[in-house]
Amino acid sequence: MSLIDFILNIAALLLWLNWRSAGLDPLTPATLTGTLRRIESPRFKRSHFLIALGILLLVRAVFYGVVGPAINWTPKLNLVIVTLAFPSHVFFSVLLFSVLSFVRVALVFYFWLLALSIINRNRAEADPLQKMLLLQLGRVTRWPNWAQLIAPVLIVGALWVVLHPVLVYASVVSRVQSNLHLIEQGLLVGAVIYFSLKFLLPAFLFVYLIATYVYLGKSLLWDFITLTSINLLKPFERLPLAIGKVDLKPILAIILILLLLHALPNFILILVNQNNRTLWPL
């Protein structure tokens, strides 16, 4: 069921991106054909993608509500620091899970776009894919670095505070003792989004490592991965990490990223659990 949920989230994200992209014009009309408008009516209007997204989330909730109790499956939203369980026998609960599961994927996706835009900030005008990222992010890319770095935590934290009464009503979480604890919960959930980079950055560096020794063809995607990886490896550029023709900098960077964003947080959580304590404010 987790795999099905992931696939449906990707489909929902594609619908969302199609809706967003329909309102953007990433191409400059530098040619005559670029300035001509289509005579025929478009097959899909922009609103159709948003309607399809709503239908997908609703139908998925109905599916979970029917299948969940039959196979004794409880929808869960893993937020690393806390796992939210949604009763599958209550339709409002599975509908809320369907929506929040997509929201989590969308937030992580846009956070990844923001991270990539920050990493490649000095080459924003040189790479076509970088320009597309900037178009998707909109005005956020004009903010100073410090504002872009703290924005994900504040946005996710604010969403947690706003959604908390709904989660309490759905019997997913308990009511907090104070508003201070609620804000602390929101900041913790927001900070966790940075740990998702352990999936993105090592993947870029791994592909870059392969492309260094294996020709993968000419592609805008490979060029963007190379650009991003070179910028990621700048802190290591003066270190003598080459053995013959083998460059060890990408391997070292992957190891450090996994240690910092995966091994260290898990180690801290294990220590906290062993001492019968919790990082989660109640």
Accessible surface in RSA format (square Angstrom, percent):
REM  Atomic radii and reference values for relative SASA: ProtOr
REM  Chains: A
REM  Algorithm: Lee & Richards
REM  Probe-radius: 1.40
REM  Slices: 20
REM RES _ NUM      All-atoms   Total-Side   Main-Chain    Non-polar    All polar
REM                ABS   REL    ABS   REL    ABS   REL    ABS   REL    ABS   REL
RES MET A   1    54.00  28.0  17.78  11.8  36.22  86.2  10.62   9.0  43.38  57.5
RES SER A   2    88.66  74.9  77.90 104.0  10.76  24.8  47.05 100.2  41.61  58.3
RES LEU A   3   124.25  69.2 117.55  84.1   6.70  16.8 121.58  85.4   2.67   7.2
RES ILE A   4    72.17  41.1  71.62  53.4   0.55   1.3  72.17  52.0   0.00   0.0
RES ASP A   5    11.98   8.4  11.98  11.9   0.00   0.0   2.36   5.6   9.62   9.6
RES PHE A   6   115.16  57.6 113.54  70.3   1.61   4.2 115.16  69.8   0.00   0.0
RES ILE A   7    96.61  55.0  94.80  70.6   1.81   4.4  95.82  69.0   0.79   2.1
RES LEU A   8    43.11  24.0  42.88  30.7   0.22   0.6  42.88  30.1   0.22   0.6
RES ASN A   9     2.25   1.6   2.25   2.2   0.00   0.0   0.00   0.0   2.25   2.2
RES ILE A  10    65.32  37.2  65.30  48.7   0.01   0.0  65.30  47.0   0.01   0.0
RES ALA A  11    39.12  36.0  34.78  53.7   4.33   9.9  37.46  52.8   1.66   4.4
RES ALA A  12     0.16   0.1   0.16   0.2   0.00   0.0   0.16   0.2   0.00   0.0
RES LEU A  13    12.49   7.0  12.49   8.9   0.00   0.0  12.49   8.8   0.00   0.0
RES LEU A  14    98.38  54.8  98.26  70.3   0.12   0.3  98.26  69.0   0.11   0.3
RES LEU A  15    40.28  22.4  40.22  28.8   0.05   0.1  40.22  28.2   0.05   0.1
RES TRP A  16    65.63  26.3  65.34  31.6   0.28   0.7  65.61  35.0   0.01   0.0
RES LEU A  17    31.45  17.5  31.25  22.4   0.20   0.5  31.45  22.1   0.00   0.0
RES ASN A  18    67.76  46.7  63.31  61.2   4.45  10.7   2.52   6.1  65.24  63.1
RES TRP A  19    53.86  21.6  53.86  26.1   0.00   0.0  47.04  25.1   6.82  11.1
RES ARG A  20    54.62  22.9  54.25  27.7   0.37   0.9   9.23  12.6  45.39  27.5
RES SER A  21    51.06  43.1  44.21  59.0   6.85  15.8  31.23  66.5  19.83  27.8
RES ALA A  22    57.73  53.1  16.63  25.7  41.10  93.5  29.47  41.5  28.25  74.8
RES GLY A  23    47.73  58.9   0.00   N/A  47.73  58.9  16.54  45.4  31.19  69.9
RES LEU A  24    52.13  29.0  35.25  25.2  16.88  42.4  38.19  26.8  13.94  37.5
RES ASP A  25   112.05  78.5  87.01  86.6  25.04  59.2  36.44  85.8  75.61  75.4
RES PRO A  26    72.61  52.9  46.18  42.1  26.44  96.1  47.72  39.4  24.89 154.7
RES LEU A  27   140.94  78.5 135.13  96.7   5.81  14.6 137.07  96.3   3.87  10.4
RES THR A  28   113.45  80.7  92.26  93.5  21.19  50.5  60.13  80.8  53.31  80.6
RES PRO A  29    72.58  52.9  55.28  50.4  17.30  62.9  57.61  47.6  14.97  93.1
RES ALA A  30    90.22  83.0  49.49  76.4  40.73  92.6  58.89  82.9  31.33  83.0
RES THR A  31    83.84  59.6  75.10  76.1   8.74  20.8  75.49 101.4   8.35  12.6
RES LEU A  32   135.60  75.5 123.65  88.5  11.95  30.0 127.29  89.4   8.31  22.4
RES THR A  33   108.66  77.3  93.29  94.6  15.36  36.6  74.73 100.4  33.93  51.3
RES GLY A  34    45.68  56.3   0.00   N/A  45.68  56.3  24.30  66.7  21.38  47.9
RES THR A  35    76.81  54.6  49.20  49.9  27.61  65.8  49.39  66.3  27.42  41.4
RES LEU A  36   117.25  65.3  97.76  69.9  19.49  49.0  99.11  69.6  18.14  48.8
RES ARG A  37   222.97  93.6 199.57 101.7  23.40  55.7  76.66 104.8 146.31  88.7
RES ARG A  38   193.15  81.1 163.20  83.2  29.95  71.3  53.55  73.2 139.59  84.6
RES ILE A  39   175.59  99.9 144.36 107.5  31.23  75.3 150.08 108.1  25.50  69.2
RES GLU A  40   115.87  66.5 104.38  79.0  11.49  27.4  64.51 124.8  51.36  41.9
RES SER A  41    97.20  82.1  76.01 101.4  21.19  48.8  38.99  83.0  58.21  81.5
RES PRO A  42    81.55  59.4  67.63  61.7  13.92  50.6  71.05  58.7  10.50  65.3
RES ARG A  43   212.25  89.1 178.44  91.0  33.81  80.5  67.82  92.7 144.43  87.5
RES PHE A  44   117.10  58.6 102.33  63.4  14.77  38.4 102.33  62.0  14.77  42.3
RES LYS A  45   131.85  64.3 128.40  78.8   3.45   8.2  73.91  66.5  57.94  61.7
RES ARG A  46    98.68  41.4  90.58  46.2   8.10  19.3  35.62  48.7  63.06  38.2
RES SER A  47    58.01  49.0  53.81  71.8   4.20   9.7  41.37  88.1  16.64  23.3
RES HIS A  48    75.90  41.5  71.08  49.4   4.83  12.4  47.28  48.7  28.62  33.3
RES PHE A  49    43.65  21.8  43.09  26.7   0.56   1.4  43.60  26.4   0.04   0.1
RES LEU A  50    71.64  39.9  65.89  47.1   5.76  14.5  66.34  46.6   5.30  14.3
RES ILE A  51   101.03  57.5  93.40  69.6   7.63  18.4 100.24  72.2   0.78   2.1
RES ALA A  52    37.73  34.7  32.03  49.4   5.70  13.0  35.10  49.4   2.62   7.0
RES LEU A  53    10.62   5.9  10.62   7.6   0.00   0.0  10.62   7.5   0.00   0.0
RES GLY A  54    38.16  47.1   0.00   N/A  38.16  47.1  32.76  89.9   5.40  12.1
RES ILE A  55    98.03  55.8  96.68  72.0   1.36   3.3  97.37  70.1   0.66   1.8
RES LEU A  56    37.26  20.8  33.03  23.6   4.23  10.6  36.79  25.8   0.47   1.3
RES LEU A  57    17.62   9.8  17.62  12.6   0.00   0.0  17.62  12.4   0.00   0.0
RES LEU A  58    86.66  48.3  86.11  61.6   0.55   1.4  86.24  60.6   0.42   1.1
RES VAL A  59    86.50  56.9  85.67  77.6   0.83   2.0  86.23  74.9   0.26   0.7
RES ARG A  60     4.48   1.9   0.94   0.5   3.53   8.4   4.27   5.8   0.20   0.1
RES ALA A  61     0.00   0.0   0.00   0.0   0.00   0.0   0.00   0.0   0.00   0.0
RES VAL A  62    73.14  48.1  71.28  64.5   1.86   4.5  72.65  63.1   0.49   1.3
RES PHE A  63    78.40  39.2  74.07  45.9   4.33  11.3  78.35  47.5   0.06   0.2
RES TYR A  64     0.00   0.0   0.00   0.0   0.00   0.0   0.00   0.0   0.00   0.0
RES GLY A  65    22.54  27.8   0.00   N/A  22.54  27.8  10.08  27.7  12.46  27.9
RES VAL A  66   104.23  68.6  92.32  83.6  11.91  28.7  97.37  84.6   6.86  18.6
RES VAL A  67    34.79  22.9  33.20  30.1   1.59   3.8  34.79  30.2   0.00   0.0
RES GLY A  68     0.04   0.1   0.00   N/A   0.04   0.1   0.00   0.0   0.04   0.1
RES PRO A  69    65.36  47.6  38.50  35.1  26.86  97.7  44.74  36.9  20.62 128.2
RES ALA A  70    86.24  79.3  42.07  64.9  44.17 100.5  54.74  77.1  31.50  83.4
RES ILE A  71    94.44  53.7  67.23  50.1  27.21  65.6  75.32  54.2  19.11  51.9
RES ASN A  72   141.38  97.5 118.52 114.5  22.86  55.0  30.04  72.3 111.35 107.6
RES TRP A  73    46.24  18.6  41.82  20.2   4.41  10.4  34.74  18.5  11.49  18.6
RES THR A  74    55.25  39.3  47.13  47.8   8.12  19.4  16.26  21.8  38.99  58.9
RES PRO A  75     0.00   0.0   0.00   0.0   0.00   0.0   0.00   0.0   0.00   0.0
RES LYS A  76   125.32  61.1 105.37  64.6  19.96  47.5  47.76  43.0  77.57  82.6
RES LEU A  77     7.08   3.9   7.08   5.1   0.00   0.0   7.08   5.0   0.00   0.0
RES ASN A  78    90.07  62.1  81.70  78.9   8.37  20.2  22.86  55.0  67.21  65.0
RES LEU A  79    21.66  12.1  19.27  13.8   2.39   6.0  21.66  15.2   0.00   0.0
RES VAL A  80    68.02  44.8  47.55  43.0  20.47  49.3  51.05  44.4  16.97  46.0
RES ILE A  81    30.78  17.5  12.51   9.3  18.27  44.0  12.83   9.2  17.95  48.7
RES VAL A  82    32.09  21.1  24.84  22.5   7.24  17.5  32.09  27.9   0.00   0.0
RES THR A  83    72.61  51.6  48.63  49.3  23.98  57.2  28.95  38.9  43.66  66.0
RES LEU A  84     5.25   2.9   4.55   3.3   0.69   1.7   5.25   3.7   0.00   0.0
RES ALA A  85    42.65  39.2  37.43  57.8   5.22  11.9  37.45  52.7   5.20  13.8
RES PHE A  86     0.00   0.0   0.00   0.0   0.00   0.0   0.00   0.0   0.00   0.0
RES PRO A  87    33.28  24.3  26.02  23.7   7.25  26.4  32.92  27.2   0.36   2.2
RES SER A  88    11.67   9.9   9.30  12.4   2.37   5.5   0.00   0.0  11.67  16.4
RES HIS A  89   141.82  77.5 110.58  76.9  31.24  79.9  79.33  81.8  62.49  72.7
RES VAL A  90    64.91  42.7  62.11  56.2   2.81   6.8  64.91  56.4   0.00   0.0
RES PHE A  91    97.22  48.6  88.01  54.5   9.20  24.0  89.61  54.3   7.60  21.8
RES PHE A  92    81.50  40.8  78.39  48.6   3.11   8.1  79.17  48.0   2.33   6.7
RES SER A  93     0.39   0.3   0.35   0.5   0.04   0.1   0.35   0.8   0.04   0.1
RES VAL A  94     0.00   0.0   0.00   0.0   0.00   0.0   0.00   0.0   0.00   0.0
RES LEU A  95    50.51  28.1  50.51  36.1   0.00   0.0  50.51  35.5   0.00   0.0
RES LEU A  96    18.00  10.0  14.67  10.5   3.34   8.4  17.76  12.5   0.24   0.6
RES PHE A  97     4.65   2.3   4.65   2.9   0.00   0.0   4.65   2.8   0.00   0.0
RES SER A  98     0.00   0.0   0.00   0.0   0.00   0.0   0.00   0.0   0.00   0.0
RES VAL A  99    54.58  35.9  54.58  49.4   0.00   0.0  54.58  47.4   0.00   0.0
RES LEU A 100    15.38   8.6  13.81   9.9   1.56   3.9  13.81   9.7   1.56   4.2
RES SER A 101     0.00   0.0   0.00   0.0   0.00   0.0   0.00   0.0   0.00   0.0
RES PHE A 102    15.38   7.7  15.38   9.5   0.00   0.0  15.38   9.3   0.00   0.0
RES VAL A 103    42.54  28.0  41.84  37.9   0.70   1.7  42.54  37.0   0.00   0.0
RES ARG A 104    76.09  31.9  73.38  37.4   2.71   6.4  29.60  40.5  46.48  28.2
RES VAL A 105    26.57  17.5  23.11  20.9   3.45   8.3  25.72  22.3   0.85   2.3
RES ALA A 106    14.00  12.9  13.85  21.4   0.15   0.3  14.00  19.7   0.00   0.0
RES LEU A 107    48.87  27.2  46.02  32.9   2.85   7.2  46.42  32.6   2.45   6.6
RES VAL A 108    34.38  22.6  34.38  31.1   0.00   0.0  34.38  29.9   0.00   0.0
RES PHE A 109    51.48  25.8  49.92  30.9   1.57   4.1  51.30  31.1   0.18   0.5
RES TYR A 110    46.61  21.8  45.05  25.6   1.55   4.0  45.17  33.9   1.44   1.8
RES PHE A 111    12.89   6.4   8.43   5.2   4.46  11.6  12.01   7.3   0.88   2.5
RES TRP A 112    59.93  24.1  59.93  29.0   0.00   0.0  59.93  32.0   0.00   0.0
RES LEU A 113    11.96   6.7  11.96   8.6   0.00   0.0  11.96   8.4   0.00   0.0
RES LEU A 114    11.49   6.4  11.49   8.2   0.00   0.0  11.49   8.1   0.00   0.0
RES ALA A 115    12.61  11.6   7.34  11.3   5.26  12.0  12.23  17.2   0.38   1.0
RES LEU A 116     9.79   5.5   9.79   7.0   0.00   0.0   9.79   6.9   0.00   0.0
RES SER A 117     6.50   5.5   3.18   4.2   3.32   7.6   2.25   4.8   4.25   5.9
RES ILE A 118    41.36  23.5  31.96  23.8   9.40  22.7  32.10  23.1   9.26  25.1
RES ILE A 119    40.07  22.8  22.65  16.9  17.42  42.0  29.83  21.5  10.23  27.8
RES ASN A 120     0.00   0.0   0.00   0.0   0.00   0.0   0.00   0.0   0.00   0.0
RES ARG A 121    94.84  39.8  84.72  43.2  10.12  24.1  53.72  73.4  41.12  24.9
RES ASN A 122    95.89  66.1  58.85  56.9  37.05  89.2  48.06 115.7  47.83  46.2
RES ARG A 123   111.59  46.9 108.79  55.5   2.80   6.7  27.86  38.1  83.73  50.7
RES ALA A 124    20.36  18.7  18.31  28.3   2.05   4.7  18.31  25.8   2.05   5.4
RES GLU A 125   142.16  81.6 125.95  95.3  16.20  38.6  65.53 126.7  76.63  62.6
RES ALA A 126    62.49  57.5  25.64  39.6  36.85  83.8  35.34  49.8  27.15  71.9
RES ASP A 127    10.85   7.6  10.36  10.3   0.49   1.2   2.49   5.9   8.35   8.3
RES PRO A 128    63.28  46.1  59.68  54.4   3.60  13.1  61.67  50.9   1.61  10.0
RES LEU A 129    39.82  22.2  39.58  28.3   0.24   0.6  39.58  27.8   0.24   0.6
RES GLN A 130     0.25   0.1   0.25   0.2   0.00   0.0   0.00   0.0   0.25   0.2
RES LYS A 131    95.46  46.6  93.92  57.6   1.55   3.7  43.81  39.4  51.65  55.0
RES MET A 132   100.77  52.2  99.29  65.7   1.48   3.5  81.24  69.1  19.53  25.9
RES LEU A 133    21.97  12.2  21.97  15.7   0.00   0.0  21.97  15.4   0.00   0.0
RES LEU A 134    42.50  23.7  38.75  27.7   3.75   9.4  39.05  27.4   3.45   9.3
RES LEU A 135    64.65  36.0  59.42  42.5   5.23  13.1  62.11  43.6   2.54   6.8
RES GLN A 136    26.82  15.0  24.10  17.6   2.72   6.5  13.85  29.5  12.97   9.8
RES LEU A 137    20.78  11.6   8.51   6.1  12.27  30.9  10.43   7.3  10.35  27.8
RES GLY A 138    33.63  41.5   0.00   N/A  33.63  41.5  30.52  83.8   3.11   7.0
RES ARG A 139   188.66  79.2 184.06  93.8   4.61  11.0  57.72  78.9 130.95  79.4
RES VAL A 140    39.82  26.2  39.82  36.1   0.00   0.0  39.82  34.6   0.00   0.0
RES THR A 141    25.99  18.5  15.53  15.7  10.46  24.9   5.75   7.7  20.24  30.6
RES ARG A 142   197.30  82.8 163.03  83.1  34.27  81.6  62.71  85.7 134.59  81.6
RES TRP A 143   101.29  40.6  98.75  47.8   2.55   6.0  82.26  43.9  19.04  30.9
RES PRO A 144    69.15  50.4  58.20  53.1  10.95  39.8  69.05  57.0   0.10   0.6
RES ASN A 145    73.03  50.4  67.88  65.6   5.16  12.4  20.72  49.9  52.31  50.6
RES TRP A 146   166.64  66.9 162.50  78.7   4.14   9.7 148.91  79.4  17.74  28.8
RES ALA A 147    16.31  15.0  14.81  22.9   1.50   3.4  15.19  21.4   1.12   3.0
RES GLN A 148     1.54   0.9   1.03   0.8   0.51   1.2   0.00   0.0   1.54   1.2
RES LEU A 149    89.57  49.9  87.46  62.6   2.11   5.3  88.44  62.1   1.13   3.0
RES ILE A 150    80.52  45.8  79.59  59.3   0.93   2.2  80.52  58.0   0.00   0.0
RES ALA A 151     9.51   8.7   6.45   9.9   3.06   7.0   9.51  13.4   0.00   0.0
RES PRO A 152    10.87   7.9   5.84   5.3   5.03  18.3  10.87   9.0   0.00   0.0
RES VAL A 153    26.23  17.3  26.23  23.7   0.00   0.0  26.23  22.8   0.00   0.0
RES LEU A 154    97.67  54.4  92.06  65.9   5.61  14.1  93.54  65.7   4.13  11.1
RES ILE A 155    88.83  50.5  84.68  63.1   4.15  10.0  88.30  63.6   0.53   1.4
RES VAL A 156    15.54  10.2  15.16  13.7   0.39   0.9  15.16  13.2   0.39   1.0
RES GLY A 157     4.79   5.9   0.00   N/A   4.79   5.9   4.74  13.0   0.06   0.1
RES ALA A 158    55.79  51.3  47.01  72.5   8.79  20.0  53.88  75.9   1.91   5.1
RES LEU A 159    62.59  34.9  62.14  44.5   0.45   1.1  62.42  43.8   0.16   0.4
RES TRP A 160    14.27   5.7  11.04   5.3   3.23   7.6  13.76   7.3   0.51   0.8
RES VAL A 161    54.03  35.6  50.01  45.3   4.03   9.7  50.01  43.5   4.03  10.9
RES VAL A 162   104.23  68.6  90.15  81.6  14.08  33.9  96.37  83.7   7.86  21.3
RES LEU A 163    45.47  25.3  45.47  32.5   0.00   0.0  45.47  31.9   0.00   0.0
RES HIS A 164     7.74   4.2   7.74   5.4   0.00   0.0   1.28   1.3   6.47   7.5
RES PRO A 165    77.97  56.8  71.27  65.0   6.70  24.4  72.77  60.1   5.20  32.3
RES VAL A 166    51.25  33.7  48.42  43.8   2.83   6.8  51.20  44.5   0.05   0.1
RES LEU A 167     2.45   1.4   2.45   1.8   0.00   0.0   2.45   1.7   0.00   0.0
RES VAL A 168    28.31  18.6  18.73  17.0   9.58  23.1  18.73  16.3   9.58  26.0
RES TYR A 169   170.92  79.8 145.59  82.8  25.33  65.9 105.93  79.6  64.99  80.1
RES ALA A 170     9.91   9.1   0.00   0.0   9.91  22.5   6.48   9.1   3.43   9.1
RES SER A 171    86.64  73.2  60.73  81.1  25.91  59.7  33.52  71.4  53.12  74.4
RES VAL A 172    20.83  13.7   0.00   0.0  20.83  50.2   0.82   0.7  20.01  54.3
RES VAL A 173    30.43  20.0  15.21  13.8  15.22  36.7  24.54  21.3   5.89  16.0
RES SER A 174    97.12  82.1  79.54 106.2  17.58  40.5  44.34  94.4  52.79  74.0
RES ARG A 175   174.02  73.1 150.11  76.5  23.91  56.9  59.94  81.9 114.07  69.1
RES VAL A 176    24.24  15.9   9.61   8.7  14.63  35.2  11.00   9.6  13.24  35.9
RES GLN A 177   149.97  83.9 110.41  80.7  39.56  94.2  42.65  90.8 107.32  81.4
RES SER A 178    47.30  40.0  37.68  50.3   9.61  22.1  43.84  93.4   3.46   4.8
RES ASN A 179   117.28  80.9 112.31 108.5   4.98  12.0  25.80  62.1  91.48  88.4
RES LEU A 180   113.32  63.1 108.81  77.8   4.51  11.3 110.24  77.4   3.08   8.3
RES HIS A 181    50.18  27.4  50.18  34.9   0.00   0.0  21.29  21.9  28.89  33.6
RES LEU A 182    18.22  10.1  18.22  13.0   0.00   0.0  18.22  12.8   0.00   0.0
RES ILE A 183    89.76  51.1  88.63  66.0   1.14   2.7  88.88  64.0   0.88   2.4
RES GLU A 184    63.10  36.2  60.82  46.0   2.28   5.4  25.84  50.0  37.26  30.4
RES GLN A 185     6.84   3.8   6.84   5.0   0.00   0.0   0.00   0.0   6.84   5.2
RES GLY A 186     0.45   0.6   0.00   N/A   0.45   0.6   0.45   1.2   0.00   0.0
RES LEU A 187    78.38  43.6  76.78  54.9   1.59   4.0  77.02  54.1   1.35   3.6
RES LEU A 188    54.25  30.2  53.34  38.2   0.91   2.3  53.90  37.9   0.36   1.0
RES VAL A 189    13.86   9.1  10.12   9.2   3.75   9.0  10.12   8.8   3.75  10.2
RES GLY A 190     0.00   0.0   0.00   N/A   0.00   0.0   0.00   0.0   0.00   0.0
RES ALA A 191    42.95  39.5  40.73  62.9   2.23   5.1  40.73  57.4   2.23   5.9
RES VAL A 192    19.11  12.6  17.69  16.0   1.42   3.4  17.69  15.4   1.42   3.8
RES ILE A 193    15.25   8.7   9.38   7.0   5.87  14.2  15.01  10.8   0.24   0.7
RES TYR A 194    57.62  26.9  57.58  32.8   0.03   0.1  54.13  40.7   3.48   4.3
RES PHE A 195    57.95  29.0  57.88  35.8   0.07   0.2  57.95  35.1   0.00   0.0
RES SER A 196    16.08  13.6  11.96  16.0   4.12   9.5  14.97  31.9   1.11   1.6
RES LEU A 197    24.09  13.4  24.09  17.2   0.00   0.0  24.09  16.9   0.00   0.0
RES LYS A 198    42.30  20.6  37.27  22.9   5.04  12.0  10.79   9.7  31.51  33.6
RES PHE A 199   129.67  64.9 115.66  71.6  14.00  36.4 119.88  72.7   9.79  28.0
RES LEU A 200    16.84   9.4  15.05  10.8   1.80   4.5  16.84  11.8   0.00   0.0
RES LEU A 201    16.22   9.0  16.22  11.6   0.00   0.0  16.22  11.4   0.00   0.0
RES PRO A 202    14.28  10.4  13.50  12.3   0.79   2.9  13.73  11.3   0.55   3.4
RES ALA A 203    50.63  46.5  41.36  63.8   9.27  21.1  49.65  69.9   0.97   2.6
RES PHE A 204    25.32  12.7  24.56  15.2   0.76   2.0  25.32  15.3   0.00   0.0
RES LEU A 205     0.10   0.1   0.10   0.1   0.00   0.0   0.10   0.1   0.00   0.0
RES PHE A 206   111.56  55.8 111.56  69.1   0.00   0.0 111.56  67.6   0.00   0.0
RES VAL A 207    40.32  26.5  40.23  36.4   0.09   0.2  40.32  35.0   0.00   0.0
RES TYR A 208    39.84  18.6  39.66  22.6   0.19   0.5  11.08   8.3  28.77  35.5
RES LEU A 209    29.75  16.6  29.65  21.2   0.10   0.2  29.65  20.8   0.10   0.3
RES ILE A 210    65.82  37.5  60.97  45.4   4.85  11.7  65.82  47.4   0.00   0.0
RES ALA A 211    34.87  32.1  15.96  24.6  18.91  43.0  16.22  22.8  18.65  49.4
RES THR A 212    72.21  51.4  38.05  38.6  34.16  81.4  44.55  59.8  27.67  41.8
RES TYR A 213   107.20  50.1  70.44  40.1  36.76  95.7  77.60  58.3  29.60  36.5
RES VAL A 214    81.17  53.4  77.17  69.9   4.01   9.7  80.66  70.1   0.51   1.4
RES TYR A 215   183.26  85.6 152.10  86.5  31.16  81.1 131.27  98.6  51.99  64.1
RES LEU A 216    65.19  36.3  37.91  27.1  27.29  68.6  44.55  31.3  20.64  55.6
RES GLY A 217    29.91  36.9   0.00   N/A  29.91  36.9  19.94  54.7   9.97  22.3
RES LYS A 218   173.71  84.7 141.09  86.6  32.62  77.7  97.08  87.4  76.64  81.6
RES SER A 219    39.18  33.1  29.52  39.4   9.66  22.3  22.64  48.2  16.54  23.2
RES LEU A 220    97.66  54.4  92.32  66.0   5.34  13.4  92.32  64.8   5.34  14.4
RES LEU A 221    89.30  49.7  87.90  62.9   1.40   3.5  87.90  61.7   1.40   3.8
RES TRP A 222    74.44  29.9  73.01  35.3   1.43   3.4  68.23  36.4   6.21  10.1
RES ASP A 223    54.37  38.1  48.34  48.1   6.03  14.2  18.92  44.5  35.45  35.4
RES PHE A 224     8.23   4.1   8.23   5.1   0.00   0.0   8.23   5.0   0.00   0.0
RES ILE A 225    12.88   7.3  12.88   9.6   0.00   0.0  12.88   9.3   0.00   0.0
RES THR A 226    45.37  32.3  45.37  46.0   0.00   0.0  32.30  43.4  13.07  19.8
RES LEU A 227    16.32   9.1  13.56   9.7   2.76   6.9  16.02  11.2   0.30   0.8
RES THR A 228     0.00   0.0   0.00   0.0   0.00   0.0   0.00   0.0   0.00   0.0
RES SER A 229     0.00   0.0   0.00   0.0   0.00   0.0   0.00   0.0   0.00   0.0
RES ILE A 230    84.20  47.9  81.39  60.6   2.81   6.8  82.63  59.5   1.57   4.3
RES ASN A 231    18.57  12.8   7.47   7.2  11.10  26.7   3.58   8.6  14.99  14.5
RES LEU A 232    32.48  18.1  21.84  15.6  10.64  26.8  24.78  17.4   7.70  20.7
RES LEU A 233     9.90   5.5   8.68   6.2   1.22   3.1   8.97   6.3   0.93   2.5
RES LYS A 234    90.10  44.0  83.36  51.1   6.75  16.1  57.80  52.0  32.30  34.4
RES PRO A 235   106.79  77.8  68.82  62.7  37.96 138.0  81.69  67.4  25.10 156.0
RES PHE A 236    31.23  15.6  31.23  19.3   0.00   0.0  31.23  18.9   0.00   0.0
RES GLU A 237   110.65  63.5  87.22  66.0  23.43  55.8  25.57  49.5  85.08  69.5
RES ARG A 238   223.12  93.7 191.27  97.5  31.85  75.8  74.90 102.4 148.22  89.8
RES LEU A 239    83.58  46.5  77.36  55.3   6.21  15.6  77.69  54.6   5.88  15.8
RES PRO A 240   128.08  93.3  96.87  88.3  31.21 113.5 110.03  90.8  18.05 112.2
RES LEU A 241    42.30  23.6  39.04  27.9   3.26   8.2  41.26  29.0   1.04   2.8
RES ALA A 242    66.51  61.2  40.68  62.8  25.83  58.8  40.68  57.3  25.83  68.4
RES ILE A 243   120.20  68.4 113.86  84.8   6.34  15.3 117.25  84.4   2.95   8.0
RES GLY A 244    75.17  92.7   0.00   N/A  75.17  92.7  43.49 119.4  31.67  70.9
RES LYS A 245   196.50  95.9 171.79 105.4  24.72  58.8 122.88 110.6  73.62  78.4
RES VAL A 246    70.49  46.4  70.42  63.8   0.07   0.2  70.49  61.2   0.00   0.0
RES ASP A 247    34.77  24.4  34.43  34.3   0.34   0.8  17.88  42.1  16.89  16.8
RES LEU A 248    52.47  29.2  52.30  37.4   0.16   0.4  52.30  36.7   0.16   0.4
RES LYS A 249    36.84  18.0  36.84  22.6   0.00   0.0  13.07  11.8  23.77  25.3
RES PRO A 250     2.27   1.7   2.27   2.1   0.00   0.0   2.27   1.9   0.00   0.0
RES ILE A 251    69.69  39.7  69.39  51.7   0.30   0.7  69.69  50.2   0.00   0.0
RES LEU A 252    54.74  30.5  52.94  37.9   1.80   4.5  54.34  38.2   0.40   1.1
RES ALA A 253     4.01   3.7   3.45   5.3   0.55   1.3   3.99   5.6   0.02   0.0
RES ILE A 254    27.53  15.7  27.53  20.5   0.00   0.0  27.53  19.8   0.00   0.0
RES ILE A 255    86.44  49.2  84.76  63.1   1.68   4.1  86.23  62.1   0.21   0.6
RES LEU A 256    78.65  43.8  76.05  54.4   2.60   6.5  76.33  53.6   2.32   6.3
RES ILE A 257    25.55  14.5  23.69  17.6   1.86   4.5  25.53  18.4   0.02   0.0
RES LEU A 258    73.28  40.8  72.79  52.1   0.49   1.2  73.05  51.3   0.23   0.6
RES LEU A 259    94.36  52.6  92.46  66.1   1.90   4.8  92.68  65.1   1.68   4.5
RES LEU A 260   110.87  61.7 105.24  75.3   5.62  14.1 107.98  75.8   2.89   7.8
RES LEU A 261    24.90  13.9  23.66  16.9   1.24   3.1  23.66  16.6   1.24   3.3
RES HIS A 262    77.71  42.5  76.67  53.3   1.04   2.7  51.29  52.9  26.42  30.7
RES ALA A 263    43.17  39.7  35.19  54.3   7.97  18.1  40.04  56.4   3.12   8.3
RES LEU A 264    84.96  47.3  81.42  58.2   3.54   8.9  84.70  59.5   0.27   0.7
RES PRO A 265    16.70  12.2  12.11  11.0   4.59  16.7  16.19  13.4   0.51   3.2
RES ASN A 266    56.15  38.7  55.04  53.2   1.11   2.7  17.70  42.6  38.45  37.2
RES PHE A 267   112.78  56.4 110.97  68.7   1.81   4.7 112.40  68.1   0.38   1.1
RES ILE A 268    76.74  43.7  76.65  57.1   0.10   0.2  76.74  55.3   0.00   0.0
RES LEU A 269    42.12  23.5  42.07  30.1   0.05   0.1  42.07  29.5   0.05   0.1
RES ILE A 270    91.18  51.9  90.08  67.1   1.10   2.7  91.15  65.6   0.03   0.1
RES LEU A 271    74.99  41.8  74.81  53.5   0.18   0.5  74.99  52.7   0.00   0.0
RES VAL A 272    25.08  16.5  21.84  19.8   3.24   7.8  25.08  21.8   0.00   0.0
RES ASN A 273    99.88  68.9  86.05  83.2  13.83  33.3  27.06  65.1  72.82  70.4
RES GLN A 274   128.03  71.6  95.39  69.7  32.65  77.7  41.72  88.8  86.31  65.5
RES ASN A 275    93.60  64.5  75.17  72.6  18.43  44.4  15.39  37.0  78.21  75.6
RES ASN A 276   142.31  98.1 107.45 103.8  34.86  83.9  34.72  83.6 107.59 104.0
RES ARG A 277   180.70  75.9 167.27  85.3  13.43  32.0  49.97  68.3 130.73  79.2
RES THR A 278    87.35  62.1  62.59  63.5  24.76  59.0  50.08  67.3  37.27  56.3
RES LEU A 279    78.21  43.6  61.11  43.7  17.10  43.0  65.73  46.2  12.48  33.6
RES TRP A 280    30.64  12.3  27.30  13.2   3.34   7.8  15.93   8.5  14.71  23.9
RES PRO A 281    23.61  17.2  12.25  11.2  11.35  41.3  23.44  19.4   0.17   1.0
RES LEU A 282   116.46  64.9 106.40  76.1  10.07  25.3 110.83  77.8   5.63  15.2
END  Absolute sums over single chains surface
CHAIN  1 A    17385.1      14918.9       2466.2      12374.8       5010.4
END  Absolute sums over all chains
TOTAL         17385.1      14918.9       2466.2      12374.8       5010.4
